Amino acid sequence: MKHLLGAMLICGAGAVWAEGQSHFVAIHVDENDPQVMNMALNNVANLNRYYTEQGDSVTIEIVAYGPGLSMFIDGKSPVADRIAAMALEIENIQFAACGNTHRNLSQKAGHDVALLDEAKLVPSGVVRLIELQEQNYSYIRP
C-alpha cells in the first residue's frame, strides 16, 4: 500500500508538470499602417485567448521601429486605446519602442517625442528582436 501511494504521488506530480506549457512570442511592427497595427494586436488577443484556453501561458512582446513606432507615439497612435486595455487585461505583454527611431524622431521634432505609458524604450528595435529570438521567442510579422 505504501508503494502504491508513493507511485500515485509521483504520477500525480508528473501530471502537474505535464500541464501548462509556456510560450514566448515576439511581434514585429515596422509600418505606419493602422491595419498592420490592429493585425498585430489581433494576433496578441488571439494568442492570449488560445493559450489561456489550453491551460498554457504566453509571454508576448510587440517591438516597433521605423515607421511602426507611430503605434506607440502619444497623441498619434491609432491603437492607443487598445494598447491601454491590453496592458491591463493581459499580464505577460510588453511593448518595446526602438530607441534609435525615437531619438531620430525627437531630433527632427526638436523635442522629446512622447510615447504611450505602456511602451518602454529599448536601445534598438532590430537588436531587441534578435535578442528575443535568441531567447527562443517565436517571431511573428503581421
ABEGO torsion letter per residue (X at the ends): XAAAAAAAAAAAAAAAAABGBBBBBBBBBABBBAAAAAAAAAAAAAAAAAAAAAGBBBBBBBBBBEAAAAAABBGABAAAAAAAAAAAABABBBBBBBAAAAAAAAAAAGBBBBBBAABBBBABAAAAAAAAAAAGBBBBBX
